[in-house]
Amino acid sequence: MVKMTPLDEGKMRQGLSKYQNPDITRKHVISVLNLYRNLQCEVDSFIFNDGSCKELFNLQGTIPVSYKGTCYNIPVCIWLMDTHPNNAPMCYVKPTADMKIKISMFVDHNGKIYLPYLHDWLPHSSDLLSLIQIMIVTFGEQPPVYAKQRQDTQSSSTPYPVQPFMHVLGNTGSGSRIPGSNFPPYLQNSQYTGKSNVYPPYMPTASSRFPYQGYGSYGGTASNYPTQGYSSFPYPSTTQPSPTIPGTAGGSGTITEEHIRASLLSAVEDKLRRRLKEQFSQLLAELETLRRTQQELTSGSDHLNILFDKLKREKAELEKNINILQDKEAELEKEISKLSDNQSIDVDEAVTTIAPLYKQMLNAFAEEAATEDAIYYLGEGLRCGIIDLDAFLKQVRQLSRRQFMLRALMQRCRQKAGLAG
């Protein structure tokens, strides 16, 4: 057996290394351990009905259950199949030496837990945290354990230490916490006196033995599990003989018609409550689906509104560009019509500037280009022997000095105008 602290991630990963879905299983386990600190995870050998043995991961400890305004710690053990979450876990109540299992439609004499949530386990929506919360609600209505009578506890030969988990109730119906114990109290299996704080012994009836028609009984031991079909959990059949109730009329200790009637009413009430819980869970799931759908639709609507706004802006910009192009096209057609009429074009008016600075820069550029041409033709004259070398050097020196000044003027104008250098 390998024990580990509640959030020992390294050992947890090692224990889940042979599982089909280790990441999902570890996520479910961590969510449970973060909320229920009295549970701890272990890796232990598990024996199936066919005698095969397998190392499986399990959660052991206590879960808080509120019964009639008082919080009790119920000891449970949850075995996770290596196919988790494709198959439902196996759940057991593990009573201590001074406890006895209270058989009901949810717990059999071996402590095996039967719940509709386990029977209807869905791999993609069911999880351990919801399972434990349903256990808490169910055990809050029907506690799965009660305290042994004093003589039973003293005659017990169990090797485990007796540590009370729940509140001990005397015949007076008043509960008291055991001195020196840090555990919450638990229920005493005393006689049914009709007091609100004394829970009556279990009375099996025809309706409570088989709460769901069509499901058989399961009589395996605490370490036996079905080797396949983990998700099909039948509900238990309690075949123990009908107990006698002390303190009945005449002291005969037999069950009267009034007791049978009360038992039937209780069974019908439990069945209706279970059906209402199932319908309520189904409606909650449908409501959650509708809520997610609404969120998706709202998100899609916001995205469409953003796209519509973007399209409107692009359409406005496109219309603006179309108008500019139409104006330019009209201007070009006007100029083309002037050229076709052979009208004379004034070169100085062909290019106009919008500011004196731009005009100065334009004149400097034109003069610099003319200077460049003059230097070129002087070089051609020197090559052809039209002018001598001294005259060439003298003229080139003057033109180069002028060209330098013009280029400096253009650079200064561009800086003033904020144009690129």
Long-range contacts (C-beta under 8 A, 24 or more apart in sequence): 1-42, 1-43, 1-44, 1-45, 2-42, 2-43, 2-44, 3-40, 3-42, 4-40, 4-41, 4-42, 4-43, 5-40, 6-33, 6-37, 6-39, 6-40, 6-41, 7-33, 7-34, 12-41, 15-41, 15-43, 15-57, 16-57, 18-55, 18-82, 19-57, 19-80, 19-82, 19-83, 19-84, 20-82, 20-83, 20-84, 20-86, 21-83, 21-84, 21-85, 21-86, 24-84, 24-85, 25-57, 25-80, 25-84, 25-85, 28-84, 28-85, 28-127, 28-128, 28-129, 29-57, 29-59, 29-80, 29-128, 31-127, 31-128, 31-129, 32-59, 32-128, 32-129, 32-132, 33-59, 35-129, 36-61, 36-63, 36-64, 36-132, 38-62, 38-63, 38-64, 38-73, 39-63, 46-79, 46-223, 46-225, 47-223, 47-224, 48-224, 48-225, 48-226, 48-227, 49-220, 49-224, 49-225, 49-226, 49-227, 50-227, 52-227, 54-82, 56-80, 56-81, 56-82, 59-128, 60-94, 62-165, 63-132, 63-135, 63-136, 63-139, 64-136, 64-184, 65-135, 65-136, 65-139, 65-140, 65-143, 66-136, 66-140, 67-139, 67-140, 67-143, 67-187, 68-196, 68-197, 70-167, 70-175, 70-184, 70-185, 71-184, 72-143, 72-165, 72-166, 72-167, 72-184, 72-185, 72-186, 72-187, 73-165, 73-166, 73-183, 73-184, 74-135, 74-139, 74-143, 74-144, 74-145, 74-165, 74-166, 75-99, 75-145, 75-165, 76-113, 76-135, 78-128, 78-131, 78-132, 79-225, 80-128, 81-230, 83-230, 85-121, 85-123, 85-124, 85-126, 85-127, 86-123, 87-121, 87-123, 87-230, 87-231, 88-118, 88-119, 88-121, 88-126, 88-230, 88-231, 88-233, 89-118, 89-128, 89-131, 90-225, 90-230, 91-115, 91-118, 91-131, 91-135, 92-222, 93-144, 93-145, 95-145, 96-160, 96-162, 96-163, 96-164, 96-165, 97-153, 97-156, 97-158, 97-160, 97-161, 97-162, 98-147, 98-148, 98-153, 98-156, 98-162, 98-164, 99-145, 99-146, 99-147, 99-148, 99-165, 99-166, 99-186, 100-145, 100-146, 100-147, 100-148, 100-152, 100-189, 101-144, 101-145, 102-142, 102-143, 102-144, 102-145, 102-146, 102-189, 102-199, 102-201, 102-202, 103-202, 103-204, 103-236, 103-238, 103-240, 104-142, 104-144, 104-202, 104-208, 104-238, 105-142, 105-208, 105-211, 105-235, 105-236, 105-270, 106-138, 106-139, 106-142, 106-144, 107-144, 107-236, 108-218, 108-219, 108-236, 108-238, 109-236, 109-238, 109-240, 110-219, 110-220, 110-221, 110-222, 111-144, 111-222, 112-218, 112-220, 112-222, 112-236, 113-144, 114-233, 114-234, 114-235, 114-236, 115-233, 116-274, 116-277, 116-278, 117-281, 118-233, 119-212, 119-215, 119-231, 119-232, 119-233, 119-234, 119-235, 121-231, 125-285, 137-277, 141-273, 142-270, 143-186, 143-187, 143-199, 145-186, 145-187, 146-186, 146-187, 146-188, 146-189, 146-199, 147-186, 147-187, 147-188, 147-189, 148-189, 149-189, 169-197, 169-198, 173-197, 173-198, 191-245, 191-246, 191-247, 192-245, 192-246, 192-247, 193-247, 201-243, 201-245, 202-238, 202-243, 203-242, 203-243, 203-245, 203-255, 203-259, 203-263, 203-266, 204-238, 204-240, 204-242, 205-260, 205-263, 205-264, 205-266, 205-267, 206-267, 207-264, 207-267, 207-268, 207-271, 208-238, 208-263, 208-267, 208-270, 209-237, 209-238, 209-239, 210-235, 210-237, 211-235, 211-270, 211-271, 211-274, 357-413, 357-416, 357-417, 358-413, 358-417, 360-409, 360-413, 361-409, 361-410, 361-413, 361-414, 361-417, 364-406, 364-409, 364-410, 364-413, 365-406, 365-410, 367-402, 367-406, 368-403, 368-406, 368-407, 368-410, 371-399, 371-402, 371-403, 371-406, 372-403, 374-399, 375-399, 375-400, 375-403
